[in-house]
């Protein structure tokens, strides 16, 4: 937007000149920012304050480098960062050209799980949790792209949603990765702070197992015939997730029409939300 | 009767006779066109599924693992009479071909009927490598449950009848595949349970009789029954090296 303003410095005669208001704002912002940077640099290069004088509050790096004056109380050690669970990554499996399991009536796993994910999202958000879906529409991110969504976050859990082509209709199974035996020569646990991408789940197997237990109990209460205890299977999607991660599989797309599967949606969403809320307590207390 | 009419009748008669002669050939040609042409995979399967026979073949009671009836889905051993080789590689091929081709009923099947075993190796460290045709993926009922049952049926059938196999790697058409049919991870090695009994003497046991022992192998079961052997792959793919045999 162009505005009219009077330039008193450059033109005493009061000629109206056209100056873009956005540019003026940007110049001011830049000048203020530059002034602050120079001010901070000047203070950081000053001699440490004499004994008894208060340390400048704006010179945090110096405070870390220079021991505090004896007259000042020693700073309290920083408390360890609190482990909080605030985010759930929901993964509607398959999508795009990959329809997943297909029923004779034309039902496809990729469609059903997307509708489940939307319902679960609403229930989780009602619990005060933030939710990210790995896909919002009929596209098909790779396994690693889906894992990447979780691995870029802290304090997240990952739930991948599936519908099988077999199993007793109306039942739900929750899977976590089994304890994997490591072949000779490979380190049993990653050293240092880095996790190998292709084994990112190794560190979280106990937590994932606990999350699976909590979800499976909720499923057993809502869907007759479902087990009360969870399952273990080497599900590909879970292996590269560096966070507590489970797979939920509903049976099945073999039903003659979609209605029974749609009826399971609200119960499924409520079960997941309650279980994740319960897991949040376990997670934040540092338990497994 | 005029000469022209006679000529016409003769020509017509000749044409009818010609039609009658060529009719069967035409019908065969139409039938051939109706049949879909064989794919490369089908042709390969026909070659590979030639019955494997070795000089050391002996009729034995083999335990093969197919789906149990009832719920929750699980595997159960079924005893059938099979001529099995003394050579572990040939023996394994015979077993896996039977696992695909001789399911007692369609609902008990764990592997697609269209699938075939393309190759089988055993490395000196006890790692078996089973290479299946594409149909093991494309015709497999999709789902964590069905794919896990399929791998377990292979691992447990080998474990029950072939000694010395400790773990299993599954390839699809000669390649490492990411999953079996979209869910189950084929990255690592699947442990093979050592269930092989002492060599049973040949006997007149009727085919496809469920074995008394061991009991059903739970797959879709609870915590106490979790970790079904053969379900959890190890983390590291097989070490590269020459197969012990082919």
Interface residues (C-beta under 8 A of the other chain):
Chain A: X93 X94 X98 X100 X101 X102 X109 X143 X162 X163 X164 X165 X166 X167 X168 X173 X175 X178 X179 X180 X181 X182 X183 X185 X186 X198 X199 X202 X213 X225 X227 X228 X229 X230 X231 X232 X233 X234 X235 X236 X237 X239 X247 X249 X251 X252
Chain B: X71 X72 X73 X141 X142 X143 X144 X145 X146 X148 X178 X179 X182 X183 X184 X185 X186 X187 X188 X189 X191 X220 X221 X222 X223 X224 X226 X227 X231 X232 X233 X234 X235 X236 X239
